């Protein structure tokens, strides 16, 4: 699975952070962005970054807690028009 891995020790387990990138359709509005802020409170989601020019959203998450499909589901629940997962080089 492509991505960037960052290992850190917290308590007695290692967390493996992974980046996943999705293309989205309609640009998220204020309500969606507010919901994204709430999504960051979900354990395992570390960062959410939008690239408006490329219509992509990058999410850094703890791969030992979530899978990329769960991240896509969280984005959709926040109202983001997720279309496809992109491969990271």
C-alpha positions, 0 to 999 in steps of 0.5 A: 500500500503506497504512502508515507510512514511515520513511526512513533511510540505512544504508550506501549504500541507503535502508530503507523501513519499513512497518507491517502489521497482522494479526488473529489468532485464539488468543492467543499463548502463551509459546512463540509469544512466545519464537519472536517474539523470535527472529523479530526477528533476521531481517533487516528485522523491526524491531518486533512489537507485540500488541494483546490487546484487539483481537486484532491484531499490528503488525509494522514491517519493511523493505519493501525486504527483505520483503513483507507475505506474508513477514511473515505467513509468519514469524508463522505459523512462530512459531505465531501464528494469523494470520487476516487482514491489516487495512487501516491508516487 
